[in-house]
Amino acid sequence: MNTNTVTFIHATDLIPESWNHWFWSDLSDSSNITFGDNDYSLINAERFQDEFDKILDFVDHVNSDEVELIRGKIAGLKMQNVYISL
């Protein structure tokens, strides 16, 4: 039997606390990501970035520098095969 490990970070390490009042509700409204009854939900960084970009397409009240910083962090995670825990 092989033991496998998964590397992940918490999504809250990516998303600024000041976005808590709108980002998580928008993410939970997504048809592509469900939280369901899971205790933990891991998704790959590419999938998270797709949802992040879809959400930000409809938001105009965020700092573009902050958005680009988060996109850069997500891109780095994609290259490292790191998952994101919702």
DSSP file (Angstrom, degrees, kcal/mol; ACC not computed):
  #  RESIDUE AA STRUCTURE BP1 BP2  ACC     N-H-->O    O-->H-N    N-H-->O    O-->H-N    TCO  KAPPA ALPHA  PHI   PSI    X-CA   Y-CA   Z-CA
    1    1 A M              0   0    0      0, 0.0     2,-0.4     0, 0.0     0, 0.0   0.000 360.0 360.0 360.0 133.6    0.0    0.0    0.0
    2    2 A N        -     0   0    0      2,-0.0     2,-0.6     0, 0.0     0, 0.0  -0.789 360.0-143.6 -97.2 140.1    1.3    3.4   -0.9
    3    3 A T        -     0   0    0     -2,-0.4     2,-0.3     2,-0.0     0, 0.0  -0.915  20.4-165.1-101.1 125.4    0.7    6.5    1.3
    4    4 A N        -     0   0    0     -2,-0.6     2,-0.3     2,-0.0    -2,-0.0  -0.807   3.5-153.2-109.6 150.6    0.1    9.6   -0.7
    5    5 A T        -     0   0    0     -2,-0.3     2,-0.4     2,-0.0    -2,-0.0  -0.903   1.0-152.2-121.8 153.9    0.3   13.2    0.5
    6    6 A V        -     0   0    0     -2,-0.3     2,-0.5     2,-0.0    76,-0.1  -0.985   8.8-146.0-124.7 134.0   -1.5   16.3   -0.7
    7    7 A T        +     0   0    0     -2,-0.4    76,-3.0    74,-0.4     2,-0.3  -0.860  32.3 157.6 -99.2 132.0   -0.1   19.8   -0.3
    8    8 A F  E     -a   83   0A   0     -2,-0.5     2,-0.3    74,-0.2    76,-0.2  -0.972  29.0-151.8-148.4 161.8   -2.7   22.5    0.2
    9    9 A I  E     -a   84   0A   0     74,-1.9    76,-3.4    -2,-0.3     2,-0.3  -0.893  35.0-101.3-126.0 162.6   -3.2   26.0    1.6
   10   10 A H  E >   -a   85   0A   0     -2,-0.3     3,-2.3    74,-0.2     4,-0.4  -0.672  22.9-131.6 -83.6 138.3   -6.4   27.5    3.0
   11   11 A A  G >> S+     0   0    0     74,-2.9     4,-2.2    -2,-0.3     3,-1.8   0.806 106.4  68.2 -58.6 -29.1   -8.3   29.8    0.6
   12   12 A T  G 34 S+     0   0    0     73,-0.3    -1,-0.3     1,-0.3     5,-0.1   0.689  89.9  63.7 -67.0 -15.8   -8.5   32.3    3.5
   13   13 A D  G <4 S+     0   0    0     -3,-2.3    -1,-0.3     1,-0.1    -2,-0.2   0.659 111.0  37.7 -77.5 -15.4   -4.7   32.7    3.1
   14   14 A L  T <4 S+     0   0    0     -3,-1.8    -2,-0.2    -4,-0.4    -1,-0.1   0.808 105.4  69.3 -98.5 -40.7   -5.3   34.0   -0.4
   15   15 A I  S  < S-     0   0    0     -4,-2.2    -1,-0.1     1,-0.1     5,-0.1  -0.695  86.3-117.9 -90.6 126.2   -8.5   36.1    0.0
   16   16 A P    >   -     0   0    0      0, 0.0     3,-2.0     0, 0.0     4,-0.3  -0.265  17.8-124.1 -61.3 145.6   -8.2   39.3    2.0
   17   17 A E  G >  S+     0   0    0      1,-0.3     3,-1.7     2,-0.2     4,-0.3   0.818 109.7  66.9 -58.9 -31.1  -10.2   39.5    5.1
   18   18 A S  G 3  S+     0   0    0      1,-0.3     3,-0.3     2,-0.1    -1,-0.3   0.650  96.2  56.7 -67.1 -13.0  -11.8   42.7    3.8
   19   19 A W  G X> S+     0   0    0     -3,-2.0     4,-2.8     1,-0.2     3,-2.0   0.481  76.8  99.1 -92.7  -3.9  -13.5   40.6    1.1
   20   20 A N  T <4 S+     0   0    0     -3,-1.7     4,-0.4     1,-0.3     5,-0.3   0.801  72.9  62.2 -55.9 -32.8  -15.2   38.3    3.6
   21   21 A H  T 34 S+     0   0    0     -3,-0.3    -1,-0.3    -4,-0.3    -2,-0.1   0.637 125.4   8.1 -73.3 -12.6  -18.5   40.1    3.3
   22   22 A W  T <> S+     0   0    0     -3,-2.0     4,-2.0     3,-0.1    -2,-0.2   0.631 114.3  67.5-134.5 -35.5  -19.0   39.3   -0.4
   23   23 A F  H  X S+     0   0    0     -4,-2.8     4,-2.6     1,-0.2     5,-0.2   0.923 101.5  47.0 -63.2 -47.7  -16.4   36.9   -1.9
   24   24 A W  H  > S+     0   0    0     -5,-0.4     4,-2.3    -4,-0.4    -1,-0.2   0.858 112.4  49.7 -67.2 -35.1  -17.4   33.7    0.0
   25   25 A S  H  > S+     0   0    0     -5,-0.3     4,-1.1     2,-0.2    -1,-0.2   0.895 111.9  49.0 -69.9 -37.0  -21.1   34.2   -0.7
   26   26 A D  H  < S+     0   0    0     -4,-2.0     4,-0.4     2,-0.2     3,-0.3   0.908 111.8  49.4 -65.2 -40.7  -20.3   34.8   -4.4
   27   27 A L  H >< S+     0   0    0     -4,-2.6     3,-1.3     1,-0.2     6,-0.3   0.900 108.8  52.0 -64.1 -40.7  -18.1   31.6   -4.4
   28   28 A S  H 3< S+     0   0    0     -4,-2.3    -1,-0.2     1,-0.3    -2,-0.2   0.742 103.3  59.5 -70.6 -20.4  -20.8   29.6   -2.8
   29   29 A D  T 3< S+     0   0    0     -4,-1.1    -1,-0.3    -3,-0.3    -2,-0.2   0.560  82.3 114.3 -79.9  -8.3  -23.3   30.7   -5.5
   30   30 A S    <   -     0   0    0     -3,-1.3     3,-0.1    -4,-0.4    -3,-0.0  -0.303  63.4-146.6 -62.9 144.2  -21.1   29.2   -8.1
   31   31 A S  S    S+     0   0    0      1,-0.2    -1,-0.1     3,-0.1     3,-0.1   0.556  96.2  55.9 -86.2  -7.5  -22.5   26.3  -10.1
   32   32 A N  S    S+     0   0    0      1,-0.2     2,-0.4    15,-0.1    -1,-0.2   0.606 104.5  50.6-100.0 -14.5  -19.0   24.7  -10.4
   33   33 A I        -     0   0    0     -6,-0.3     2,-0.4    -3,-0.1    -1,-0.2  -0.989  62.3-176.4-128.1 128.6  -18.0   24.5   -6.7
   34   34 A T        -     0   0    0     -2,-0.4    -6,-0.1     1,-0.1    -5,-0.1  -0.977  18.7-167.0-124.1 139.9  -20.2   23.1   -4.0
   35   35 A F    >   +     0   0    0     -2,-0.4     3,-1.4    -7,-0.2    -1,-0.1   0.797  35.1 158.8 -89.1 -34.4  -19.4   23.0   -0.3
   36   36 A G  T 3   -     0   0    0      1,-0.2    -1,-0.1     3,-0.0     5,-0.0  -0.042  69.2 -38.9  50.5-145.5  -22.1   20.5    0.5
   37   37 A D  T 3  S+     0   0    0      3,-0.0    -1,-0.2     2,-0.0     2,-0.1   0.206  98.7 130.0 -97.0  13.5  -21.8   18.5    3.7
   38   38 A N    <   -     0   0    0     -3,-1.4     3,-0.1     1,-0.2     0, 0.0  -0.399  53.9-150.3 -69.3 142.0  -18.1   18.1    3.3
   39   39 A D  S    S+     0   0    0      1,-0.3     2,-0.4    -2,-0.1    -1,-0.2   0.833  88.7  17.8 -75.0 -33.6  -15.9   18.9    6.2
   40   40 A Y        -     0   0    0     -5,-0.0     2,-0.5     2,-0.0    -1,-0.3  -0.996  65.1-163.7-138.4 142.1  -13.1   19.9    3.8
   41   41 A S        -     0   0    0     -2,-0.4    45,-3.2    -3,-0.1     2,-0.5  -0.979   9.0-170.0-127.4 118.8  -13.2   20.7    0.1
   42   42 A L  E     +B   85   0A   0     -2,-0.5     2,-0.3    43,-0.2    43,-0.2  -0.915   9.2 172.8-107.6 132.6  -10.0   20.7   -1.9
   43   43 A I  E     -B   84   0A   0     41,-2.2    41,-3.1    -2,-0.5     2,-0.1  -0.947  35.6-102.4-131.4 157.0   -9.8   22.0   -5.4
   44   44 A N  E  >  -B   83   0A   0     -2,-0.3     4,-2.0    39,-0.2     3,-0.2  -0.381  33.6-112.5 -76.5 161.4   -6.8   22.6   -7.7
   45   45 A A  H  > S+     0   0    0     37,-0.7     4,-2.7     1,-0.2     5,-0.2   0.825 114.6  58.1 -65.1 -32.7   -5.5   26.1   -8.1
   46   46 A E  H  > S+     0   0    0      2,-0.2     4,-2.2     1,-0.2    -1,-0.2   0.925 107.8  46.2 -63.9 -43.5   -6.6   26.3  -11.7
   47   47 A R  H  > S+     0   0    0      2,-0.2     4,-2.0     1,-0.2    -2,-0.2   0.903 112.6  50.5 -65.2 -40.9  -10.2   25.6  -10.8
   48   48 A F  H  X S+     0   0    0     -4,-2.0     4,-2.9     1,-0.2    -2,-0.2   0.917 109.8  50.9 -62.7 -42.4  -10.0   28.2   -8.0
   49   49 A Q  H  X S+     0   0    0     -4,-2.7     4,-3.0     1,-0.2     5,-0.2   0.898 107.1  53.8 -63.9 -40.0   -8.6   30.7  -10.4
   50   50 A D  H  X S+     0   0    0     -4,-2.2     4,-2.1     2,-0.2    -1,-0.2   0.932 113.4  42.3 -58.3 -46.1  -11.4   30.1  -12.9
   51   51 A E  H  X S+     0   0    0     -4,-2.0     4,-2.4     2,-0.2    -2,-0.2   0.901 112.9  53.6 -68.2 -40.9  -14.0   30.8  -10.2
   52   52 A F  H  X S+     0   0    0     -4,-2.9     4,-2.5     1,-0.2    -2,-0.2   0.936 110.6  47.0 -56.5 -49.0  -12.0   33.7   -8.9
   53   53 A D  H  X S+     0   0    0     -4,-3.0     4,-1.3     1,-0.2    -1,-0.2   0.887 110.5  51.9 -63.8 -40.0  -11.9   35.3  -12.3
   54   54 A K  H  < S+     0   0    0     -4,-2.1     4,-0.5    -5,-0.2    -1,-0.2   0.911 111.9  46.6 -62.7 -41.8  -15.6   34.7  -12.9
   55   55 A I  H >< S+     0   0    0     -4,-2.4     3,-1.4     1,-0.2    -2,-0.2   0.934 111.5  50.5 -65.0 -45.8  -16.5   36.4   -9.6
   56   56 A L  H >< S+     0   0    0     -4,-2.5     3,-1.0     1,-0.3    -1,-0.2   0.699  94.8  73.0 -70.0 -18.5  -14.2   39.4  -10.3
   57   57 A D  T 3< S+     0   0    0     -4,-1.3    -1,-0.3     1,-0.2    -2,-0.2   0.784 105.2  39.0 -61.8 -25.5  -15.7   39.8  -13.8
   58   58 A F  T <  S+     0   0    0     -3,-1.4     2,-0.5    -4,-0.5    -1,-0.2   0.283 102.5  83.7-108.7   8.9  -18.8   41.2  -12.0
   59   59 A V    <   +     0   0    0     -3,-1.0     3,-0.1    -4,-0.1    -4,-0.0  -0.949  38.0 166.3-118.7 130.0  -17.1   43.2   -9.2
   60   60 A D        +     0   0    0     -2,-0.5    -1,-0.1     1,-0.1    -4,-0.0   0.335  62.4  79.0-121.1   6.6  -15.8   46.7   -9.7
   61   61 A H  S    S+     0   0    0      2,-0.1     2,-0.3     0, 0.0    -1,-0.1   0.222  73.3  94.2-102.1  15.5  -15.2   47.8   -6.1
   62   62 A V  S    S-     0   0    0     -6,-0.1     2,-0.3    -3,-0.1     3,-0.0  -0.791  82.7-101.8-110.2 153.2  -11.8   46.0   -5.5
   63   63 A N     >  -     0   0    0     -2,-0.3     4,-2.0     1,-0.1     3,-0.2  -0.542  23.6-144.8 -71.0 125.7   -8.3   47.3   -5.9
   64   64 A S  H  > S+     0   0    0     -2,-0.3     4,-2.3     1,-0.2     5,-0.2   0.824  99.7  56.4 -65.5 -30.7   -6.8   46.0   -9.2
   65   65 A D  H  > S+     0   0    0      2,-0.2     4,-2.0     1,-0.2    -1,-0.2   0.901 107.3  49.4 -65.2 -39.1   -3.3   45.7   -7.6
   66   66 A E  H  > S+     0   0    0     -3,-0.2     4,-2.0     2,-0.2    -2,-0.2   0.905 110.4  50.5 -65.3 -41.8   -4.8   43.5   -4.9
   67   67 A V  H  X S+     0   0    0     -4,-2.0     4,-2.6     1,-0.2    -2,-0.2   0.923 110.7  48.5 -61.9 -45.6   -6.5   41.3   -7.5
   68   68 A E  H  X S+     0   0    0     -4,-2.3     4,-2.1     1,-0.2    -1,-0.2   0.852 108.2  54.7 -66.6 -34.3   -3.3   41.0   -9.5
   69   69 A L  H  X S+     0   0    0     -4,-2.0     4,-1.9     2,-0.2    -1,-0.2   0.924 110.7  45.5 -62.8 -44.4   -1.4   40.0   -6.4
   70   70 A I  H  X S+     0   0    0     -4,-2.0     4,-2.6     2,-0.2    -2,-0.2   0.917 110.7  53.2 -65.4 -43.8   -3.9   37.2   -5.6
   71   71 A R  H  X S+     0   0    0     -4,-2.6     4,-2.5     1,-0.2    -1,-0.2   0.895 108.3  51.4 -58.6 -39.7   -3.8   36.0   -9.3
   72   72 A G  H  X S+     0   0    0     -4,-2.1     4,-2.0     2,-0.2    -1,-0.2   0.899 109.3  49.6 -64.1 -40.6    0.0   35.8   -9.0
   73   73 A K  H  X S+     0   0    0     -4,-1.9     4,-1.7     2,-0.2    -2,-0.2   0.913 111.6  48.7 -64.1 -42.3   -0.2   33.7   -5.9
   74   74 A I  H  X S+     0   0    0     -4,-2.6     4,-2.2     1,-0.2    -2,-0.2   0.913 108.7  53.5 -64.2 -42.4   -2.7   31.4   -7.5
   75   75 A A  H  X S+     0   0    0     -4,-2.5     4,-1.6     1,-0.2    -1,-0.2   0.893 107.4  51.8 -59.9 -39.8   -0.5   31.1  -10.6
   76   76 A G  H  X S+     0   0    0     -4,-2.0     4,-0.9     1,-0.2    -1,-0.2   0.869 108.3  51.4 -63.9 -36.8    2.4   30.1   -8.3
   77   77 A L  H  X>S+     0   0    0     -4,-1.7     5,-2.1     1,-0.2     4,-0.6   0.876 105.1  56.2 -67.7 -37.7    0.3   27.4   -6.7
   78   78 A K  H ><5S+     0   0    0     -4,-2.2     3,-0.9     1,-0.2    -1,-0.2   0.904 106.1  50.8 -60.7 -40.6   -0.7   26.0  -10.1
   79   79 A M  H 3<5S+     0   0    0     -4,-1.6    -1,-0.2     1,-0.2    -2,-0.2   0.753 113.2  45.9 -69.6 -23.2    3.0   25.5  -10.9
   80   80 A Q  H 3<5S-     0   0    0     -4,-0.9    -1,-0.2    -3,-0.4    -2,-0.2   0.417 108.5-120.1 -99.0   0.2    3.6   23.7   -7.7
   81   81 A N  T <<5 +     0   0    0     -3,-0.9     2,-0.4    -4,-0.6   -74,-0.4   0.900  56.6 159.0  58.3  42.9    0.6   21.4   -7.8
   82   82 A V      < -     0   0    0     -5,-2.1   -37,-0.7    -6,-0.1   -74,-0.2  -0.824  30.8-142.0 -97.7 134.2   -0.8   22.8   -4.5
   83   83 A Y  E     -aB   8  44A   0    -76,-3.0   -74,-1.9    -2,-0.4     2,-0.5  -0.484   9.3-129.2 -89.8 164.5   -4.5   22.4   -3.8
   84   84 A I  E     -aB   9  43A   0    -41,-3.1   -41,-2.2   -76,-0.2     2,-0.6  -0.969  12.5-144.1-119.1 127.1   -6.7   25.0   -2.1
   85   85 A S  E      aB  10  42A   0    -76,-3.4   -74,-2.9    -2,-0.5   -73,-0.3  -0.790 360.0 360.0 -91.4 124.4   -8.9   24.1    0.8
   86   86 A L              0   0    0    -45,-3.2    -1,-0.1    -2,-0.6   -44,-0.1   0.454 360.0 360.0 -85.3 360.0  -12.2   25.9    0.9
